[in-house]
Amino acid sequence: MANTSSRTLTLLSLLQTHRHWPGADLADRLGVSDRTLRRDVDRLRELGYPVRASRGTDGGYQLEPGAVLPPLLLDDEEGVALAVGMGDAAQSGIVGLDEAAVRALTKVVQVLPPRLRARVNALRAMTVSAAPAGPVIPAETLTMIAQSCRDRERLRFHYTARGGAPTEREVEPHRLVALGGRWYLVAYDLTRHDWRSFRLDRLAQPRNTGVHFLPRPLPGGDVAAFVRTAAQVPTTRTVVALVHAPAEHVRGKVGQWGEIEAIDRDRCRLTMTSTSLDWPTQALGNVGAEFEVLEPADFVEHLRDWGTRFLNAVARSADPRRSCTPGRAPGPGVG
């Protein structure tokens, strides 16, 4: 059995990963008796962590919001700053960061007092990000739905489809997906008896039902592909180029629309993400410097196609027989 301090930290970590733990399961995971588990829970309470115990057949433990943030974790300002930052990171659209940010946000919001939650939502609503993003989703909505997916608990909410009236839905939540600057919930709709994707900015008053379910297999298995098909979200493309110009020069031309990494004084790596290859083409043209395409391979063909059209335009413009206004005969001495 681990020593008391390390076991207490393990207990805290377990309580933060599930909304509710049956007492027997928690004691089994820690390798301790029920009596020792109760003592460890009491230690967490002494440290300021609000652990609620319930009795009966469904009895167990869960970490609840408290009057203050637990000591030795974060102060009020740090807690608000972290929640705001994680909320923005969750909607950044950066692959791999969104889900991790939701997990971190869930842990923070789970212990935030109501007064601090209000500050988090107010700050996020009134802050403008330089990066393109969709509607701001309240922290409570993201974390509640994430917990329902994780705990396999049915969810009810009001939903307003595009051009439709609000309807009441009850679903078996599967996954949260961030695509195209928006958040989507992939779930099995118990009324329609089919899989659906729901935009979170059109979803209101989400609430847990307390009813658990056995997971169903998602057709195709790929949640991102399911949302793209259902919501007709365009696929994003990432272009990486080695630009033969100083990083500051490229940053001045591209701004926040690209990620610039200096290689040396005269070269930098430029990464751009877009739903079309046309925008990276224009951006590289605006830089006014030589460059090499690092990825993707088909971007080279895209540039070749653009280049051919430009060269054809130059050739036609240089031909004196095409220099007159269309529809008018050439003047004297022309031809």
N, C-alpha and C positions, 0 to 999 in steps of 0.2 A: 504494500500500500504506500502511496506517495506521502511525503511529509505534509503537514497541515497547510503550510503556505502555498506550496505548488498545487495541492488539491483544491484549495479555495479559488485559485486563479483558473484552474480547469473547470470548476463548477460555474464560475462567472461566464467563462467562454461558452459553455454549453447552454446556459440560460439565455445568452444573447443570440444563439443560432436558431432557437425554436421559440415560438410564442408560448407554448405550454409543454411542460415535461411531466409525464406520469412519474410519481415518486419512485416506483419500483424500477423503472427504466433508468432514471437518473442515478439511483444508488448502484445499479448494476454497471453502468458506464464508469462510475468512479471506483468500483470495487470496494464499497463500504456498506455497513449496515444502515438500516433506516434511522437508527438513533444517531449514528455519526453524521449522516446526511443532515438531519435536523440541526445539529450543532454547527455544521459548516454553513448552513443557510443563516443561522443566527449571527455568525461572524460577518457575513456579507451585509446583513442589516445594520450591524454596529458600524460598519464602514460607510453606511449611507446608501447602499443599494436596496431599492424597494422591491423585495421579493415577496410575492403573495402566495400563500399556501391554501389549497382547497382540499376538503375531505370528501369521502364517499368513493363510489366505484370509479369515478372519473377524476379522483383527487390527484393533486400534483403541485408543481411549482411553476411560477412564471414571473418574469421581470416586468415591473410596471413603471409608468412615469411617476416621478416623485415630486416633492415640493421644491427640491433643489437638485442640482447635478451632484452625483456622488463625488466625495472628496478624492483627491489624488488622481483625478481623471482629467477633467477640463473645468475651467471657470466659465462663467456665463458668456463672456465675450468670445472665448475660444470655442465654446459650444455652438454659438450662433454662427461664427465665421466658418466653422467646419461644415455645418449643415447647409449653409448657403453655397459654399464651394462644392460640396458633393452633389447638391441639387443641380448646379450648373454643369458639373462634369458629367452627370447622368444624361444630360441632353446635349452633350457636345458633338455627338455623332462619331467620336473617335472609336474605332473598332477595338473591342476588348476592355475599354475603360467604362462604358456605360453600365454594364452589369455589375462590375466591381464597385462603382460609385453608388449604385442602388443598395448593394449589400452594406456598405459603410454608412450610407444615409439611414438605413433601417436601424442599425445599431444605435446611432446617435439620437434619432427622433424617438426611439423606444423609451429613452430615459429623460428626454427634454421635458421640463415642466411646461404647462399650457402657456404661461406668459412668454416663454422663450420661443415656443412654436409660432406664436403670433408675430413675433419679431422676425423670425426666419421668413415667413410667408410675405410679410410686408417688404422686407429688403429685396427678396427675389422679384416681387412684382414691380418694384420701382427701380430696378437696376437694368440698364441696357448693356448687353454684351456686344463686343465688336464682331464676334463670330456669328454667322447666320444661324438662326435657331427658330423653332416653332413656338407654339404657345407654352407658357410656363405652367407646369403641373404642380399643384400644392404638394409639399413634402409628405403630408399625411396620406394623400391619395396614392402616391408611388409606393410608400412603405406598406400601407394596408394591403394593396393588391399583390405586392411582392411576397408578403407574408402568407396570403391566401394561396398563392401558387406553391410556395414552399411547403405549407402545412396541409395541402390538398383539402382545402375547406371551401365549400360552396360560397358563392358571392352573389349578392343582389345589388342592383343599381338602376338608376334611370338613364336611358340612353336616347339621344336624339340623332337619328340617321340624317344624312344629307337630304334636305328638302322634305323631311318627314316630321311627324309629331313625336313628342317624348313617349317612350314605352318603358314598362318595367321588365327587367331581364333577371333571370336567375341562371347562373352559369357554373361550370366546373373550370376554374381558371387553370391554364396550362403554363404560359410563359409571357413575360413582358418583352417587347421587342422595340428597339429604337431604330427608326429608319427615316431618312429624309427630313431630319429635324423634328420629328414627331414621335410620340410614344403610342404603341399599340398593345392591346391585350389579346392574346390568342386563347380562346376558350371554347368549350363545348356548350352550346346554347341548349338548355333543357326544354325551352319552349319550341324552338325550331327543330330540335333533334338533329342538329348538325353543327359542324365546326364553323366558327365565325372569328373575325378580327374586329376589335372595337378601338376606335381612337379615344385616347384618354381625355382629350380636351372636349369631347362630346359626351363624356360620362359624368354623372352627378350622383351624390349621396351613396357612395359605395359602402356596403356593410356586410360583415360576415354573418352567416346563418348558424354557425356552430355545427353544421352537418358535414361530415367528412366523406370522401369518395375514393374509389379505386381509380387510378389513372387510366385513361383510354389512349390507345396509340394514335398519334396525329398522322393523317394521311400524308405520305411522302416523307415524314419525319423531320423536314427542314422548316423550322418556324419562320425564319427570315424569308425564304422563298414563298411560304404560304401567305405572308403579309404582302409581299410585293405583288403577288397574283391577285389577291382579294382587293387590295386597296390601290392597285395600279401604281405602285411606287417605283419611279425609275431607278435603275441600278446605278450606283455611283462608281466612278472610275478614278483611280489614283495614278497620276503622272509624276515621274521622278526624272529630273534632268540635271546634268552637270553643267553649270553656267560659267563661262569664262569671264567673270566680272566680280568685283568685290561684293561681299554680302550686303553692305550698306546700300550700294547702288541698286541691287536687285530688290531689296526691301522697300526702297523708295518708289519703285515702279509697281510692285505687286501688292505691297501693303499687307493687311491681315489675311488676304485671300490665299496666301501660300506660306509654307513652313520653310524657313531658310536656315541652312546649317553651313557655317564657314568651313572651307577646306584649307585654304591658305589665304594670303593677301589678295590674290587675283582670281580665286575660284570659290564657288559655293554650290551646295546641293539644294535644289529647289523641289519641293513636294507640293503638289496641288491636287485637290479632290473636287470632282465635279460630276454632274450627271451627263455631261457631254464633253467630248474631246475638243470641241470648238473653242471653249473658253481658255483652256491651257495653251492652245495654239496662239490665240490672240495675246495672252499674257507674255508668252515667250517672245513674240514679235515686238511687244512694247518695251521689253528690256533692252533691246538694241545691242545685243552681244552674241558672240558665238556660243553654241551649246551642243551637248551630246545627250541623246535620249538614253536613259538607263532602264526605264520600264514605263509602260508595257510595250511589247514588241509591235503590236498593231498600231501604236501611236506613230511609228515611223511611216507606215503606209498612209496614215491620215495626213501627216505633214507633206508627203510626196504629192498627194492629191491636191492639197491647197497650193503647193508650190507650182504644180503644173498649170493650175488656173491663173495664177499670178503671172507666170512666164508667158502664157498665151495672151494675156491682156497686154503685157509689154510689147510682144511681137505685133499684135494688131494695132496698137497705138503708134508704133514706129513705122508702120506701112503708110506712106503718104496717100495712097489711094483710099484709105479709110479715115482720113483726117477731116473730111468734109462732113457737114451735117447730114444725117440720114434723110433720104428722100429728095436731096438736091443734087443736081448735076455738078460735076467738078468745074471749077472756074477756069479761066484761061491759064494755060501754062501748067495745069495739073493733069497728070496721067501720062 
